[in-house]
């Protein structure tokens, strides 16, 4: 029966062509993906990546000294150029000596954005040296940052689930299936298993294909690094490697698409027309747009919705510190178990009802059951509203004379560490200094 169902689904219904089309489009999308920086231009980003690759791995005392010195040299180049110009004006050095030294200082000054980014990455690793290692932006960055639901996969799931049911219903083949020797429950079970297995395998194949292409293009250095080395998981307390994190996310995503397929099947067996696809698309994607309106990005993952699993990253993320403007409150272990258990229950109920309907069994719901089914989700949703975080970053105009180094303030003019009381940062907790601006904690 399984062989016949596969043949009917993939060849008679032309689903195999749809699978091929999805894979080809996924390849094209993967070929268009490139690591980019929101703060650095292309040249500076290339320098930053080159330097980061050279120091990749767990930080050491020597690594810290070298990176700190590189940053101090680049940030101090401007004041040294001013001093050099004064020496030239006072005839203390010749024009040739000035030009030779100025060329070096101008190059250091030009590298400041890249060196500042490298130093920022180092300070993040310095705070948690056992959990956060220096890691270049490669295939892992692109895979984990691409956390949106895959529209191609959603389209495939809807077409597959609805086609498998509606074509037989519209041709009255379902009447024969319900009376045949190997029909009824057996055929319904085989059909459902075929759909779920196809969705799960294709989702895993798409993730593996994307990883293979991005690894060939950008490398996959750091697969055995701690997961917290990836920026999106920087504050996660989960102890696993980057590769283990990839496997976990891949399985969660596949479960999310299978969850969507179960909902599509349920609606397909109850409704007579093809607009079922539009209904399921709204059910799976609308919560993502609603959750985007809230300050806490973890809101989406607190409900048993398919889109939470299709995005997946939030199940491994940690809570961001209070001074960050982007807020994410990590899910507790109990919340994750509850979401997984409820989602599994909903999926099994959807498959059970779909199987009963496909086998010809009349499915009726008492009014009491319907009321309970409506009340329980409301109670569940209302019990998990995330806390709001109102302590955000503040920006303060300051002088480029000062640099934030290793938790201290460095005076480039005096070339020494100074207390915050003698700087514009008095009574503020300094988080970092970038160019002409200092980031301080809100009071």
N, C-alpha and C positions, 0 to 999 in steps of 0.2 A: 504493500500500500504506500509506503514512504517513497519508493522509487517512482510509482505512478504519479503521486502528488507532486514530487519534484519536477518530473517531466512536464506535467500539466502546467505548473506554475511558471517554470523558467523558460519553457519552449513554446507552449501553446499561448501563454499570456505575455510572452516577450519580456519577461522580467529580467532575463539574462542580459538583454541589450541595455536595460536600465541600470543594471549593476555595472556593466562596462562603462556606461556614460558617467556614472557617479565616480568611478575610479579615475577615469581620464580627467574629469574636471577637478578632482582632488589633487591630482598630480600638477595640473596647471596652477592651481592656487598655491600649492607648496613651493613651486618654482618662483612665484611672485613675492614670497615672504622674505623679508630682509630685516636684520636687527638694526634698529634706529635708536637715536637718543633724542629726548625732548629738549635737552639743554645744550648739546654740543653740535657743531656743524660737522660735515663729513670728514674733513681733514683732522679736526681735533678728536673726533670719535675714533678714527683709525689709530691715532697715537695712543689714546687711552686704552684701546683694546690690545695694542702691541705691548704696552707696559704691563697691563693686567695679565696677559698670557705669560710674561716673563716671571711674574711673582705668584702664579696660580698654585693653590694648595694651602695647607695650614700655615698661618703666619708664624714667623720666628722673630727673635730679638733683632737679628740682622735685617730681616725684611722690614721691620718697623723703622729701624734707623735709616735705611736707604730711602724708603718712601717718604718719611718725614723730611729728610734732608732735601730730597728732590722738590718737595712742595715749598720748603722754606727758600730754596734757591730761586724758584720761579716767582714766588710772591715777593721776594726781596729785590728782584731785578730792577724794579722801577726806582726805588730809593737809591740803589747803587748807580743807576744811570744818571740821576740828578747829581750825586756826589762826583761822579766822573766828569760831568759837564763843568762843575765848579772848579775841579782841578785843572781842566783844560783852559778855562778862562783865566785862571791864576798862573798859567804857564808852569804848572807843576809837572805836567806830562806833555809829551809831544803829540802831534796830530796822529802819527802812525800808531802810537801806543793807545791813544783814545779809540781809534777805529777798530783796532784788534780786540780790545776789551768790550767795546760797545756791541760789536757783532755777536759776541757770545751772550751778552746780557739781553739783547733784543730777541735772540732765539729762545732764551729761557722765558722771557716775558710772553712771547707768543705761545709757549707751551703751557701757560698758566691754567687755562680751562681744563686741559687734559690732566694736568698734575693735580688740580683741585678735585676732579672726579675720582682719580686714583686714590687720593688721600681720604676722600669720603668713604670709598669702599673699604679702605684699610681700617678706618675708625670703627666701622660697623663690625668688622671681623675682630678687632681688638677688644670690643666689649664682650664678645662671646667666642673666644678662640677655639673652643672645642666643638662648637656647633656651627659656626659660620666660617667658611674658608673663602679665600679669594678665588673667584671663578669668572672666566671671560664670558662675554655674551655670545653664546653659540646656539646649537640646536635646542638645548634645554630651555633657554630663555624664550625662544619663539614658541615652543610647544606649550609651556606653562602660562605664558602671557596671553595666548590665544584661548581665552576661557569662555568665549561666547558659544552658544549652541550652534551646531553645524546645520545650516539651512538645507544643504544638499541631502544630508542624512534624514532630516525631518521630512523633506519632500519624498524621498524614497520610501520611508516608513509608511507614510500616508497612502501612497500609491499602492504599495505592496499589500497592506492590510485590507484596504477597501476593495482592490481588484480581486483578491482571493475570495471575497464573499459576494460582492455585488454582481460579478459576471455570472456566477452560478444561479443567483437569485433571479436575475433578469431573464435568464434563459430557461427558468423552471427546472434546472438540473438538480436543484436542492431537493425537490420532491422525490426524485429517483434515489438520491443519496440517502434519504431518510428511510427508504423501504428496501434497499439492497441488502444482500447478505452481510457484506462487510461495511455497510454504511452506519448511519446513526452515530452512536458514541465513538466507535473506533475511528471512523473517518474524520469526525470532528476533532478528536485528539491529535490525529496525524497532521491535519491541516494547521491547527494551532501550533504544534511543536515545530512544524516546518517554517512557519512565519517567524516565530520567536528565535529559532536557531539561525535563520538567515539574517535577521536584523543584528543579532549579537555578533555573529562571525564577521559580517561586513563592517560593523563599527570597529571591532578590534583590528581588522585588516586595514582600514583607513588610518587608524592611529599608527600602526606599524609602518605603513607606506609613507606617511608624513615624516616619521622619525628617520626612516632610511634616506629619504631625499634630503632632509635638512642636515643630517649627519654627513652625507657626501659633500654638501656645499659648505658647511661651516664647522664641521667637526663636532664631536660629542665628548670633549674633554670634561672631566668632572663627574662622570656617571657614578663613581663610587664616593663622591663627596657627600657630606651631610645635606639633607634636603633643605635646611635653613640657609644654605649657601646661595640658593636661588632667591632673588629679591622678594618675590611675592610670598614666600614662606619664611621670611626673615625672622618673624616673631613666633613661629610655630614651635610648640614644645614636643612635637612628634619626633621620635627617634627612628629615622629610616634614611636610607641613601636616596640619591636623586633617581637612580634607576628603579628602586622600589616604589618611589613616589609616582613615577611614570606608569608602572604597572597598576598601581592602585587607582590612579585617575582614569586609565584606560578602561578598567573593569567598571568603574562607577559610570562613566559615559555610556558604555554598552548597556548597562542596566537602565539608564535613563531612556535610551531609544527603545529598548524592549518595553519599558513602562508605557511609552507613547504608543507603541504598537498595540498593547493590550487595551488601552483606552479607545484607539481607533477601531479595533475589532468589536468592542462592546457597542459603540455607536453604530457601526456598520450593520450589525445584526438586528438592531432595533429600528433603524430608519431606512426608508425605501429609496432615498435619492442620494446622489453623489455629493451634494454640499456638506455631507458629513465631514469631509476633509477640512473644510473651512472651520467647522466647529472645533475639531480637535486642534487645529493650528492655533486657534484662539485660546483654548484651554492650556496648551503647553507653553505658549510664548507671552501671553498677556501678563502673567505674574512678573516676568522679568522687567517689563516696562513700568509696571506699578512699583516694584521694589526699587527701581532706579530713582524714584522721587524721594526716597528716604535717605537720611544722612548715614545710617548704618548699613553698609553693604552686605552684612550677614543676614539681613531680614529674609532674603530669598531662600536661604538654606534651612530656615527654621520650620518650613512647611513641607509636607509630603507631596511635592509637586515634581513632575518629570523634568522640568527645566533645571531644577536644583542639581539633579544627577547628571544632566547633560553638560552643565558647566563644571561641576565636580570640585573645582579648586578650593572652594570655601570649606569643604570638609577637612582639609589639611592645614588651613591657614590659622594663624594665631591672632590674638588681640593686639591691635596697634596701640602703642603708648599714647597717653592722653594728650601729649603736646603735638601730635600729628593731626593735620587737617582732614585727612581721609580716615574714616572710622570703620573699623571692622571688629566686632565682638566675637571672639572664638566660641564655637559651639562646645558645650560640655560633652563628656562621654555619654552621659545619660540622654542628652538631647539627640545625639547622633544615633544612639540605639533606638530611641523612640521614633525618629524620622524613618530610619531603615525598616523597623518593624511594621509601622503603619503603611509605608509604601509597599512593602512586600504583601501585606494583607490586602490592600486595594488591588494590587496587580493580580493576585490569586483569585480574588472575587470576580474581577473583570473576566479573567480567563474561564472561570467556572461557569459564569452566566452565559458567556459567548459559546462555550461548548454545549451547554444545555439547549440553547436556541438553535445552534447548527444541527444538533441531533434530532430536532423536532419536539423536544420536551417543552411543554407550556410553562413559562416562568411567570409567576404572579408574586406581587409584593403586597403584604398587608399594610394598611395605613399606619399601624403602629411602627412597623419596621421602617417605613419611609420617613416618618417623623424623626426616629432615632438616627437614621442615616444623615439627616440634615443637621441635627443638633450637635452630634459628635464632632464634626469638623469645625463648627463654630467655637465650641468649647476648647478644642485643641489650639486653634489659631489665636484665641484671645489669651491663652495662658503663656504665650511666648513672645510678648512684645519686647524688643531689645531696649537696653538703656541708651539714653542719649548722651553724647559726649560734647560738652560745650567748651572745653578747654582746647583752643586751637592755637596755631602758631601766630606770632606777631612779628612784624617786620620793622626794623628800626634803622634809620639812616645813620651812618657812621663814617669814620675816616679810614682810608686804606692803610693807615699806619699800623693797624692792629690785625693780628691773625689768630685764629682759634686753633691751638695745637695741643693734642693729647689732654683735653679737659682744662687747659690753661690758656691764658691770653698772652701772646707774644708781641712785644713792641719792636717793630722792624727798625725804628730809628735808634732806640737804645740797645737793640740786639739782646734783649733779655726778657724773661718772664715777669709780668707785672700783675698785681692784684686788680680785680675788676673795679675797685673803688676809685682808681685814678683814670679810668677810661669812661667812655659814654655808656658803659653797660652796668653802671652801679645800680644795685637793687634789682637786677635782672639775672635770670639763669640763661647763660649764653648756650645756644645749641649749635651754632656754626656761623662762620663768616665767609661770605662769597662775594668777591668784588667789593662794591661799595655798600653792601647790605649785611646786616647781622641778623640772624634768626634767634629770637629770644622767646622763652616760654611766657605765655600769657599769664598775667597776675589775676 
